[in-house]
Amino acid sequence: MNEFINQLNIAIAALQEHLPFVLTFIAILYGIHFINWILKYRLNFLGVYPRKLFGLPGIIFYPFLHSHFNHLFFNSIPLFILASFVLLKGFPTFYCISITITILSGIGIWLVGRRGFHVGASGLIMGYWSYLILDAYQQKTILSIAPALVCLYYFGGFLFHIFPTEVKSSWEAHLFGFLGGIAAAYACPVLFCYLWGCYTSY
């Protein structure tokens, strides 16, 4: 019981410590969207457009762009929560996971996505979701299991978003973000092992 309380206190302290970073990240997304809105959403041309050379930059930029304010608002809530959970692993791991999910999901969208510009942070969100679930299975610690339970209880419906159920929703981003999170759960520990020589640094 004491171990559980200690781990819980550590998690709460870490969440509080990372709060300014997560809020800043969300604020940047709103700032980008405000500029995009002023430009009548011309920045969305930087989204992923499948199988076109001009769509390649979107592999990096698409999570930072949204089609309208509601799109951003409903993404920002789970993004805030799930990013905070991933940050419990530390900033190096957070960056590794975020970059892995973004690149792999963007490539997947570019290769097999429907025609049109794909934008939105939902792919990144799905990646965080799948990563947290798999990390709990791998680590089996309180700091990994508790976030996974929150993911399953409050965001369990996300799993259905990887199927083509809505015409206006990029299920491709959801699917490849989901797969990117799984890949990150395996790739990032290997990367840290390579850089520092052991898994304990992860």
Secondary structure in CASP SS format (residue, H / E / C, confidence):
PFRMAT SS
TARGET T0000
AUTHOR 0000-0000-0000
METHOD secondary structure of the structure
MODEL  1
M C 1.00
N H 1.00
E H 1.00
F H 1.00
I H 1.00
N H 1.00
Q H 1.00
L H 1.00
N H 1.00
I H 1.00
A H 1.00
I H 1.00
A H 1.00
A H 1.00
L H 1.00
Q H 1.00
E H 1.00
H H 1.00
L H 1.00
P H 1.00
F H 1.00
V H 1.00
L H 1.00
T H 1.00
F H 1.00
I H 1.00
A H 1.00
I H 1.00
L H 1.00
Y H 1.00
G H 1.00
I H 1.00
H H 1.00
F H 1.00
I H 1.00
N H 1.00
W H 1.00
I H 1.00
L C 1.00
K C 1.00
Y C 1.00
R H 1.00
L H 1.00
N H 1.00
F H 1.00
L H 1.00
G C 1.00
V E 1.00
Y C 1.00
P C 1.00
R C 1.00
K C 1.00
L H 1.00
F H 1.00
G H 1.00
L C 1.00
P C 1.00
G H 1.00
I H 1.00
I H 1.00
F H 1.00
Y H 1.00
P H 1.00
F H 1.00
L C 1.00
H C 1.00
S C 1.00
H C 1.00
F H 1.00
N H 1.00
H H 1.00
L H 1.00
F H 1.00
F H 1.00
N H 1.00
S H 1.00
I H 1.00
P H 1.00
L H 1.00
F H 1.00
I H 1.00
L H 1.00
A H 1.00
S H 1.00
F H 1.00
V H 1.00
L H 1.00
L H 1.00
K H 1.00
G C 1.00
F H 1.00
P H 1.00
T H 1.00
F H 1.00
Y H 1.00
C H 1.00
I H 1.00
S H 1.00
I H 1.00
T H 1.00
I H 1.00
T H 1.00
I H 1.00
L H 1.00
S H 1.00
G H 1.00
I H 1.00
G H 1.00
I H 1.00
W H 1.00
L H 1.00
V H 1.00
G C 1.00
R C 1.00
R C 1.00
G C 1.00
F C 1.00
H E 1.00
V C 1.00
G C 1.00
A C 1.00
S H 1.00
G H 1.00
L H 1.00
I H 1.00
M H 1.00
G H 1.00
Y H 1.00
W H 1.00
S H 1.00
Y H 1.00
L H 1.00
I H 1.00
L H 1.00
D H 1.00
A H 1.00
Y H 1.00
Q H 1.00
Q H 1.00
K C 1.00
T C 1.00
I H 1.00
L H 1.00
S H 1.00
I H 1.00
A H 1.00
P H 1.00
A H 1.00
L H 1.00
V H 1.00
C H 1.00
L H 1.00
Y H 1.00
Y H 1.00
F H 1.00
G H 1.00
G H 1.00
F H 1.00
L H 1.00
F H 1.00
H H 1.00
I H 1.00
F C 1.00
P C 1.00
T C 1.00
E C 1.00
V C 1.00
K C 1.00
S C 1.00
S C 1.00
W H 1.00
E H 1.00
A H 1.00
H H 1.00
L H 1.00
F H 1.00
G H 1.00
F H 1.00
L H 1.00
G H 1.00
G H 1.00
I H 1.00
A H 1.00
A H 1.00
A H 1.00
Y H 1.00
A H 1.00
C H 1.00
P H 1.00
V H 1.00
L H 1.00
F H 1.00
C H 1.00
Y H 1.00
L H 1.00
W H 1.00
G C 1.00
C C 1.00
Y H 1.00
T H 1.00
S H 1.00
Y C 1.00
END
